[in-house]
Amino acid sequence: MKTKFLLIILFVACTISGNCQQSPKEYFEISVDDLIAKADLYENKNVEVIGLIVHMCGVDGKKMKLKSPSGAILKIVPNDSEESFDPAFKKQLVYVQGVVEITRIEKAYVDKMEKEGTLLCHIDHTPCKDKPWVNNKIESGEDIEIVKKDIANLREQLQEKDYINFVTIRSVKVKLLDE
């Protein structure tokens, strides 16, 4: 009886302190479409997905745009902020493991970006970091039409709900599918 009681106390203390040896991480295999549709259920969960990398950030290679066969878009970033992705992933089918994060865009953010005339990254709709591209668009006058189009697209999505979920996987593993 004392042994069971001690084991229970040890388990509770270990759980509260967070110093317990954790079991290996389980990953939910899920399609990109299902992940996007049920994102709230998978926030902060470990998942694995397969998809086509249709764009990679040209500035630092730290963002990729993964597309499902039906067109759903998922942002992939490295877990380690010092790392960047291998350019060989672009236009390739990849397998990704990582943790799901959700960023919400609301009307106030869209209003601010419109007022500032900010050119947005087409991966996650944050201000674009590609200064040469941004400067080129401003100098040519193309920035105004691009901002209008991006803002209109975001406003259209906001008509369905009060916010837009942008789903990201903070990747711990990305590999070409044929490896």
C-alpha positions, 0 to 999 in steps of 0.5 A: 500500500505504501509503495502504491501511495509513493508511486502516485505521489511521485507521478503527481510530482513528476507531472506537475514539475514537467521533469518526467521523461516523455514518451516519444512524440506522436504525430497525427497523419492528416491531409492538408485539407482536413488540417485547414478545415479543422485547424482549431482541433490540431493547434499545438499538436504534432502532425504530419502532412504531405504536399507540394511546395509551390513557393519558398521565400526568396529573402531568407528561405525560412517560409514555404508555401505548401499546397494540397491537391485541392488548393488549400495552402499551408505555411511551413517554417523551420522549428529552429529560427536560425535554419532555412529550407533547402531550395531543392524543396521548391516545386517538390512533393514533401513530407512534413512533421511538426507542430501546428500554429494558428495565426488569426487575421482580423478586420483591424489588421486588414484595415491597418495594412490597407491604410499603410498601403503595405505589400503583403507576403502571399504566404502569410499576409505579413508585410513582405520582407523582400525589399528589392521587390517591394521597392520595385513595385513602389517605383513602378506604381504597381504596389497600389493595385497589388495592395488593393487586390490583396486587401479585397481578397482578405475582406472577401474571406472575412465575410465568411467569419470575423477572422481568417485562420492562417495555419502554420506547421513549425517543422521538425522534419521536412524531406522530399517524398521520394527519399 
